[in-house]
Amino acid sequence: MSSESTIDKDTKDTSHAAEEAEERDESESDGDSSDDAATKPLAMLDAGPKEKVAIDRPSSFSMTMTIARRELAAYFNSVITYIVIGTSMAALGLYFFMYKGGFWQVDRVTMQRMFDSLPWALCGLVIPLFTMRALADEKRVGTIELLITMPVKDSEVILGKYFAALTIVTMQLALVVLYPLAMFKWPWHLGELDWGAFWVGMSGLFFLSAAGTAVGLMYSSFTDSQILSLFATMITLGALFGIGQLSALESLQGWPGDAIAFISLQSRFDPFARGLLDSRAIIYFVSIAVLCLVVAFHALERRKWA
């Protein structure tokens, strides 16, 4: 009897000790969790700065070319492009061959008549029509807001649209080369053309187009109206080319004539038309292009922060 009571007492003591041990374990675990909760913010504060997530962004050149290809696709999908190219080629052919006897009246192997008329066509029709929609149409339909919020730089937008417009104008000039090739190479052989002077004249038209395209893009960045951009570009380029004739007047000899000749597109293009490669004229055309592109960039950037 005494042994059974002793066993019962030991069993009770053991169970009581087990319960006390479980209570101690629970209190310790609660203390540990509270300590962890208290020390967790400190651990987070002690942690170093988080690593920046690197975004795999294409290079600026790649982004610029992507925008340029997008713009070229838009040009080729527009009926205006084909109307401008077809009308320009037909008008040039009629003027070169038919107007006042045309090429046949000159009675010598030269393309000077073409170089007299092409700059006017570029400044008054081709360049304004090809650049009027560059940024103005983006503003009109609202896609400019989406474009400037994308991970693309404003400079890449401007350069991409500029290269696309200059490419389409250059294609127009390349088609013009078909006339002398047909006349003096194949299928006709009307004489021996001075091809060196001809290519110098074509390079002058290219540099003139580069400057004029930048002027058109600049005006397109100012407004959301294609018509306003068209006429502003047409008037500006026409005036800059036309004032070259004023410098030849006797009343404007001296420094007034020199100042006008300095800013005139015609005075700068004349050496190319005569077969002379003028480095000062190249610097002038490139300077106008860079200046107008910088102004267009700031116009787009100002709209982004407005």
NUTORFI-724918 format. One record per residue (C-alpha): z, y, x; chain; residue number from 1. Coordinates in pm, whole numbers, plus 50000, padded with zeros to 5 digits. Example, Ala and Ser with C-alpha at 12.3 -4.5 7.8 and 13.67 -1.06 7.14 Angstrom:
+-------+-------+-------+-------+-----+
:    pz :    py :    px : kette :  nr :
+-------+-------+-------+-------+-----+
: 50780 : 49550 : 51230 :     A :   1 :
: 50714 : 49894 : 51367 :     A :   2 :
+-------+-------+-------+-------+-----+
//
This chain:
+-------+-------+-------+-------+-----+
:    pz :    py :    px : kette :  nr :
+-------+-------+-------+-------+-----+
: 50000 : 50000 : 50000 :     A :   1 :
: 50087 : 50235 : 50279 :     A :   2 :
: 49767 : 50144 : 50464 :     A :   3 :
: 49553 : 50226 : 50160 :     A :   4 :
: 49720 : 50568 : 50121 :     A :   5 :
: 49664 : 50631 : 50487 :     A :   6 :
: 49291 : 50547 : 50454 :     A :   7 :
: 49260 : 50774 : 50151 :     A :   8 :
: 49431 : 51056 : 50339 :     A :   9 :
: 49200 : 51012 : 50639 :     A :  10 :
: 48895 : 51010 : 50410 :     A :  11 :
: 49006 : 51331 : 50244 :     A :  12 :
: 49074 : 51494 : 50580 :     A :  13 :
: 48728 : 51389 : 50705 :     A :  14 :
: 48549 : 51521 : 50396 :     A :  15 :
: 48746 : 51843 : 50417 :     A :  16 :
: 48654 : 51885 : 50781 :     A :  17 :
: 48288 : 51819 : 50697 :     A :  18 :
: 48294 : 52085 : 50428 :     A :  19 :
: 48452 : 52336 : 50670 :     A :  20 :
: 48182 : 52253 : 50928 :     A :  21 :
: 47907 : 52307 : 50672 :     A :  22 :
: 48059 : 52641 : 50572 :     A :  23 :
: 48074 : 52746 : 50939 :     A :  24 :
: 47711 : 52645 : 50989 :     A :  25 :
: 47603 : 52845 : 50684 :     A :  26 :
: 47799 : 53150 : 50796 :     A :  27 :
: 47650 : 53123 : 51144 :     A :  28 :
: 47299 : 53087 : 51004 :     A :  29 :
: 47357 : 53390 : 50781 :     A :  30 :
: 47480 : 53583 : 51080 :     A :  31 :
: 47183 : 53477 : 51288 :     A :  32 :
: 46939 : 53580 : 51013 :     A :  33 :
: 47111 : 53916 : 50974 :     A :  34 :
: 47105 : 53960 : 51350 :     A :  35 :
: 46733 : 53873 : 51353 :     A :  36 :
: 46667 : 54119 : 51072 :     A :  37 :
: 46859 : 54387 : 51259 :     A :  38 :
: 46692 : 54321 : 51589 :     A :  39 :
: 46337 : 54277 : 51447 :     A :  40 :
: 46261 : 54649 : 51414 :     A :  41 :
: 46388 : 54700 : 51768 :     A :  42 :
: 46159 : 54426 : 51888 :     A :  43 :
: 45870 : 54585 : 51707 :     A :  44 :
: 45954 : 54921 : 51862 :     A :  45 :
: 45977 : 54765 : 52205 :     A :  46 :
: 45633 : 54608 : 52166 :     A :  47 :
: 45352 : 54780 : 52351 :     A :  48 :
: 45059 : 54965 : 52188 :     A :  49 :
: 44821 : 54754 : 51988 :     A :  50 :
: 44486 : 54676 : 52142 :     A :  51 :
: 44192 : 54868 : 52003 :     A :  52 :
: 43937 : 54666 : 51815 :     A :  53 :
: 43603 : 54689 : 51992 :     A :  54 :
: 43310 : 54740 : 51758 :     A :  55 :
: 42987 : 54584 : 51873 :     A :  56 :
: 42769 : 54892 : 51815 :     A :  57 :
: 42407 : 54905 : 51932 :     A :  58 :
: 42313 : 55157 : 52199 :     A :  59 :
: 42206 : 55510 : 52107 :     A :  60 :
: 41847 : 55432 : 52204 :     A :  61 :
: 41846 : 55128 : 51975 :     A :  62 :
: 41988 : 55328 : 51683 :     A :  63 :
: 41735 : 55608 : 51742 :     A :  64 :
: 41446 : 55362 : 51744 :     A :  65 :
: 41577 : 55194 : 51428 :     A :  66 :
: 41576 : 55527 : 51244 :     A :  67 :
: 41231 : 55606 : 51386 :     A :  68 :
: 41091 : 55274 : 51260 :     A :  69 :
: 41245 : 55339 : 50918 :     A :  70 :
: 41079 : 55680 : 50904 :     A :  71 :
: 40743 : 55543 : 51018 :     A :  72 :
: 40758 : 55284 : 50742 :     A :  73 :
: 40824 : 55563 : 50493 :     A :  74 :
: 40521 : 55755 : 50627 :     A :  75 :
: 40292 : 55456 : 50594 :     A :  76 :
: 40419 : 55386 : 50243 :     A :  77 :
: 40336 : 55741 : 50133 :     A :  78 :
: 39993 : 55827 : 50000 :     A :  79 :
: 40028 : 56180 : 50140 :     A :  80 :
: 39994 : 56041 : 50493 :     A :  81 :
: 39652 : 55891 : 50422 :     A :  82 :
: 39536 : 56199 : 50233 :     A :  83 :
: 39631 : 56428 : 50522 :     A :  84 :
: 39469 : 56205 : 50784 :     A :  85 :
: 39150 : 56151 : 50582 :     A :  86 :
: 39115 : 56517 : 50484 :     A :  87 :
: 39178 : 56636 : 50839 :     A :  88 :
: 38922 : 56402 : 50988 :     A :  89 :
: 38657 : 56496 : 50729 :     A :  90 :
: 38722 : 56871 : 50770 :     A :  91 :
: 38707 : 56846 : 51149 :     A :  92 :
: 38381 : 56653 : 51135 :     A :  93 :
: 38218 : 56904 : 50900 :     A :  94 :
: 38331 : 57197 : 51111 :     A :  95 :
: 38234 : 57039 : 51441 :     A :  96 :
: 37891 : 56918 : 51335 :     A :  97 :
: 37786 : 57144 : 51046 :     A :  98 :
: 37953 : 57486 : 51048 :     A :  99 :
: 37706 : 57747 : 51181 :     A : 100 :
: 37491 : 57480 : 51341 :     A : 101 :
: 37794 : 57299 : 51481 :     A : 102 :
: 37774 : 57103 : 51802 :     A : 103 :
: 37393 : 57102 : 51795 :     A : 104 :
: 37376 : 57482 : 51809 :     A : 105 :
: 37585 : 57493 : 52127 :     A : 106 :
: 37321 : 57282 : 52302 :     A : 107 :
: 37553 : 57155 : 52577 :     A : 108 :
: 37791 : 56866 : 52627 :     A : 109 :
: 38133 : 57010 : 52548 :     A : 110 :
: 38421 : 56964 : 52305 :     A : 111 :
: 38533 : 57326 : 52327 :     A : 112 :
: 38447 : 57382 : 51963 :     A : 113 :
: 38696 : 57111 : 51867 :     A : 114 :
: 38970 : 57261 : 52084 :     A : 115 :
: 38911 : 57597 : 51916 :     A : 116 :
: 38975 : 57456 : 51569 :     A : 117 :
: 39225 : 57172 : 51613 :     A : 118 :
: 39528 : 57391 : 51702 :     A : 119 :
: 39481 : 57587 : 51379 :     A : 120 :
: 39459 : 57264 : 51180 :     A : 121 :
: 39773 : 57128 : 51345 :     A : 122 :
: 39976 : 57445 : 51293 :     A : 123 :
: 39851 : 57527 : 50945 :     A : 124 :
: 39826 : 57186 : 50781 :     A : 125 :
: 39902 : 56864 : 50970 :     A : 126 :
: 40241 : 56937 : 51127 :     A : 127 :
: 40392 : 57117 : 50823 :     A : 128 :
: 40286 : 56835 : 50589 :     A : 129 :
: 40422 : 56561 : 50813 :     A : 130 :
: 40758 : 56730 : 50881 :     A : 131 :
: 40841 : 56888 : 50544 :     A : 132 :
: 41012 : 56574 : 50408 :     A : 133 :
: 41196 : 56467 : 50725 :     A : 134 :
: 41543 : 56592 : 50624 :     A : 135 :
: 41468 : 56795 : 50311 :     A : 136 :
: 41383 : 56484 : 50109 :     A : 137 :
: 41700 : 56309 : 50230 :     A : 138 :
: 41903 : 56602 : 50099 :     A : 139 :
: 41715 : 56617 : 49771 :     A : 140 :
: 41775 : 56253 : 49676 :     A : 141 :
: 42127 : 56247 : 49822 :     A : 142 :
: 42070 : 55982 : 50087 :     A : 143 :
: 42163 : 56227 : 50364 :     A : 144 :
: 42530 : 56193 : 50262 :     A : 145 :
: 42511 : 55817 : 50305 :     A : 146 :
: 42323 : 55852 : 50632 :     A : 147 :
: 42571 : 56086 : 50801 :     A : 148 :
: 42870 : 55873 : 50697 :     A : 149 :
: 42725 : 55559 : 50853 :     A : 150 :
: 42823 : 55464 : 51212 :     A : 151 :
: 42532 : 55664 : 51351 :     A : 152 :
: 42540 : 55987 : 51548 :     A : 153 :
: 42380 : 56306 : 51419 :     A : 154 :
: 42177 : 56331 : 51738 :     A : 155 :
: 42037 : 55983 : 51675 :     A : 156 :
: 41931 : 56086 : 51324 :     A : 157 :
: 41756 : 56399 : 51452 :     A : 158 :
: 41582 : 56224 : 51742 :     A : 159 :
: 41480 : 55927 : 51528 :     A : 160 :
: 41315 : 56147 : 51268 :     A : 161 :
: 41157 : 56365 : 51538 :     A : 162 :
: 41001 : 56070 : 51721 :     A : 163 :
: 40868 : 55929 : 51395 :     A : 164 :
: 40706 : 56258 : 51292 :     A : 165 :
: 40564 : 56313 : 51642 :     A : 166 :
: 40425 : 55959 : 51642 :     A : 167 :
: 40238 : 56010 : 51317 :     A : 168 :
: 40096 : 56343 : 51443 :     A : 169 :
: 39994 : 56174 : 51769 :     A : 170 :
: 39816 : 55905 : 51569 :     A : 171 :
: 39620 : 56182 : 51400 :     A : 172 :
: 39519 : 56314 : 51742 :     A : 173 :
: 39426 : 55964 : 51858 :     A : 174 :
: 39183 : 55930 : 51568 :     A : 175 :
: 39016 : 56254 : 51676 :     A : 176 :
: 38918 : 56083 : 52003 :     A : 177 :
: 38681 : 55864 : 51799 :     A : 178 :
: 38438 : 56157 : 51771 :     A : 179 :
: 38363 : 56204 : 52144 :     A : 180 :
: 38370 : 55829 : 52200 :     A : 181 :
: 38104 : 55779 : 51933 :     A : 182 :
: 37899 : 56074 : 52060 :     A : 183 :
: 37905 : 56013 : 52434 :     A : 184 :
: 37997 : 55646 : 52480 :     A : 185 :
: 37897 : 55422 : 52190 :     A : 186 :
: 37689 : 55399 : 51975 :     A : 187 :
: 37523 : 55727 : 52086 :     A : 188 :
: 37474 : 55866 : 52435 :     A : 189 :
: 37425 : 56238 : 52386 :     A : 190 :
: 37514 : 56332 : 52742 :     A : 191 :
: 37779 : 56307 : 53014 :     A : 192 :
: 38104 : 56459 : 52894 :     A : 193 :
: 38361 : 56588 : 53142 :     A : 194 :
: 38628 : 56340 : 53039 :     A : 195 :
: 38888 : 56484 : 53277 :     A : 196 :
: 38878 : 56823 : 53108 :     A : 197 :
: 38874 : 56653 : 52769 :     A : 198 :
: 39194 : 56455 : 52836 :     A : 199 :
: 39366 : 56766 : 52970 :     A : 200 :
: 39280 : 56940 : 52644 :     A : 201 :
: 39415 : 56647 : 52444 :     A : 202 :
: 39739 : 56654 : 52644 :     A : 203 :
: 39769 : 57023 : 52558 :     A : 204 :
: 39733 : 56936 : 52190 :     A : 205 :
: 40008 : 56675 : 52232 :     A : 206 :
: 40252 : 56925 : 52386 :     A : 207 :
: 40163 : 57177 : 52116 :     A : 208 :
: 40233 : 56910 : 51854 :     A : 209 :
: 40566 : 56825 : 52019 :     A : 210 :
: 40681 : 57186 : 51990 :     A : 211 :
: 40541 : 57231 : 51638 :     A : 212 :
: 40701 : 56908 : 51512 :     A : 213 :
: 41042 : 57027 : 51635 :     A : 214 :
: 40993 : 57358 : 51452 :     A : 215 :
: 40906 : 57172 : 51131 :     A : 216 :
: 41207 : 56943 : 51164 :     A : 217 :
: 41432 : 57243 : 51216 :     A : 218 :
: 41317 : 57407 : 50891 :     A : 219 :
: 41349 : 57074 : 50710 :     A : 220 :
: 41714 : 57060 : 50817 :     A : 221 :
: 41782 : 57402 : 50659 :     A : 222 :
: 41681 : 57324 : 50302 :     A : 223 :
: 41645 : 57049 : 50044 :     A : 224 :
: 41309 : 57184 : 49926 :     A : 225 :
: 40999 : 57033 : 50082 :     A : 226 :
: 40788 : 57328 : 49965 :     A : 227 :
: 41012 : 57582 : 50140 :     A : 228 :
: 41006 : 57373 : 50456 :     A : 229 :
: 40626 : 57343 : 50434 :     A : 230 :
: 40560 : 57716 : 50403 :     A : 231 :
: 40825 : 57818 : 50656 :     A : 232 :
: 40674 : 57586 : 50916 :     A : 233 :
: 40321 : 57690 : 50830 :     A : 234 :
: 40398 : 58063 : 50854 :     A : 235 :
: 40599 : 58032 : 51176 :     A : 236 :
: 40347 : 57818 : 51363 :     A : 237 :
: 40055 : 58021 : 51231 :     A : 238 :
: 40219 : 58344 : 51342 :     A : 239 :
: 40313 : 58210 : 51686 :     A : 240 :
: 39958 : 58089 : 51740 :     A : 241 :
: 39784 : 58390 : 51584 :     A : 242 :
: 39966 : 58660 : 51783 :     A : 243 :
: 39790 : 58534 : 52093 :     A : 244 :
: 39481 : 58719 : 51977 :     A : 245 :
: 39676 : 59048 : 51971 :     A : 246 :
: 39744 : 59031 : 52344 :     A : 247 :
: 39369 : 59063 : 52404 :     A : 248 :
: 39352 : 59402 : 52229 :     A : 249 :
: 39311 : 59705 : 52452 :     A : 250 :
: 39596 : 59883 : 52275 :     A : 251 :
: 39835 : 59608 : 52376 :     A : 252 :
: 39752 : 59587 : 52744 :     A : 253 :
: 40044 : 59600 : 52986 :     A : 254 :
: 40394 : 59472 : 52911 :     A : 255 :
: 40349 : 59454 : 52530 :     A : 256 :
: 40052 : 59224 : 52569 :     A : 257 :
: 40231 : 59022 : 52837 :     A : 258 :
: 40537 : 58980 : 52613 :     A : 259 :
: 40324 : 58861 : 52322 :     A : 260 :
: 40126 : 58628 : 52547 :     A : 261 :
: 40455 : 58483 : 52677 :     A : 262 :
: 40566 : 58363 : 52332 :     A : 263 :
: 40222 : 58286 : 52190 :     A : 264 :
: 40125 : 57924 : 52137 :     A : 265 :
: 39760 : 58014 : 52174 :     A : 266 :
: 39807 : 58181 : 52513 :     A : 267 :
: 39994 : 57875 : 52636 :     A : 268 :
: 39733 : 57633 : 52504 :     A : 269 :
: 39427 : 57818 : 52639 :     A : 270 :
: 39455 : 57675 : 52996 :     A : 271 :
: 39450 : 57320 : 52856 :     A : 272 :
: 39142 : 57399 : 52647 :     A : 273 :
: 38965 : 57509 : 52968 :     A : 274 :
: 39066 : 57188 : 53147 :     A : 275 :
: 39357 : 57334 : 53347 :     A : 276 :
: 39694 : 57157 : 53349 :     A : 277 :
: 39951 : 57438 : 53333 :     A : 278 :
: 40306 : 57332 : 53422 :     A : 279 :
: 40452 : 57660 : 53290 :     A : 280 :
: 40297 : 57593 : 52951 :     A : 281 :
: 40442 : 57242 : 52949 :     A : 282 :
: 40790 : 57382 : 53021 :     A : 283 :
: 40738 : 57636 : 52742 :     A : 284 :
: 40643 : 57373 : 52483 :     A : 285 :
: 40926 : 57141 : 52588 :     A : 286 :
: 41177 : 57429 : 52576 :     A : 287 :
: 41076 : 57515 : 52220 :     A : 288 :
: 41109 : 57151 : 52118 :     A : 289 :
: 41456 : 57115 : 52272 :     A : 290 :
: 41579 : 57444 : 52125 :     A : 291 :
: 41463 : 57358 : 51773 :     A : 292 :
: 41610 : 57007 : 51792 :     A : 293 :
: 41947 : 57150 : 51899 :     A : 294 :
: 41940 : 57393 : 51605 :     A : 295 :
: 41852 : 57108 : 51368 :     A : 296 :
: 42138 : 56900 : 51509 :     A : 297 :
: 42390 : 57179 : 51448 :     A : 298 :
: 42253 : 57232 : 51097 :     A : 299 :
: 42308 : 56864 : 51017 :     A : 300 :
: 42651 : 56863 : 51181 :     A : 301 :
: 42760 : 57172 : 50985 :     A : 302 :
: 42664 : 57000 : 50660 :     A : 303 :
: 42869 : 56697 : 50763 :     A : 304 :
: 43186 : 56905 : 50800 :     A : 305 :
: 43122 : 57128 : 50498 :     A : 306 :
+-------+-------+-------+-------+-----+
//
